[in-house]
Amino acid sequence: MSKPLLQVIIASVRQGRVGKPVADYIVGAIENREKFAVEVIDLAEVNLPLMDEPNHPRLGRYTHDHTKAWSATISRGDAYLIVLPEYNFSFTGPLKNALDHLSKEWAGKPVALASYGGISGGLRAATALSPVLGALGLVTARAAIAIPWVRTHVEHEAFVGYEAIDASIDAVYAELVRLHDLLAGH
């Protein structure tokens, strides 16, 4: 039996972003653990246009190939870990767009957040995102990763972790395992 799939979604698409180094560090810490197979989804590579479907996502009647491909990608996932920056006290437009393209594909699955930024560690973005995740039927983990002053932990385009972040990664992973098993009826 194959492992359930944890999709790590990089929510920033900007040039010079630190989301990819942060995601790479988190994936390196969890990819060989027992429960989940891990897949990285970089919204910069997905490159969805602004929501342009004629039908409401809840209907699942997608007409555009990019939405059909996005639906197939997210449908493969059994759990999600969103790596998101804080922009102006909120989350990124590309993340909102990616979430809004779909509906049922997200529902009933666990999600955890790894936020980063300046003094708040991206927590304002995570807080702003919470009602959106709930509206899509995602079950948000209470454990979270928050990285303050993130740029001070990036050297040569690689995130350099530290004890508190490693402990947060462990807590988030354990919570995703627990929620996945609970929601899957294990």
SULFEN-V488663 format. One record per backbone hydrogen bond with DSSP energy under -0.5 kcal/mol. NH is the residue of the N-H (numbers start at 1). CO is the residue of the C=O. Records with the same first field share a line. If there is no record, write none. Layout:
BEGIN
NH=CO, CO
END
This chain:
BEGIN
4=35
6=4, 37
7=5, 79
8=6, 39
9=7, 81
10=8, 41
11=9, 83
17=14
22=18
23=19
24=20
25=21
26=22
27=23
28=24
29=25
30=26, 27
31=27
33=30
37=4
39=6
41=8
42=40
43=10, 41
45=42
46=42
47=43
59=56
60=56, 57
62=60
68=64
69=65
70=66
71=67
72=68
73=69
74=70
75=71
76=72, 73
77=73, 74
78=5
79=5
80=110
81=7
82=112
83=9, 81
84=82, 114
86=116
87=85, 90
88=86
90=87
96=92
97=93
98=94
99=95
100=96
101=97
102=99
106=103
107=103
108=137
109=106
110=78
111=139
112=80
114=82
115=113, 145
116=84
117=147
121=118
123=120
126=122
127=123
128=124
129=125
130=126
131=127
132=129
133=129
134=130
135=131
136=132
137=134
138=133
139=109
140=138
141=111
145=113
147=115, 121
148=146
149=118
150=117, 147
152=149
153=150
154=151
155=153, 158
158=155
160=153
161=159
165=162
166=162
167=163
168=164
169=165
170=166
171=167
172=168
173=169
174=170
175=171
176=172
177=173
178=174
179=175
180=176
181=177
182=178
183=179
184=180
185=181, 182
186=181
END
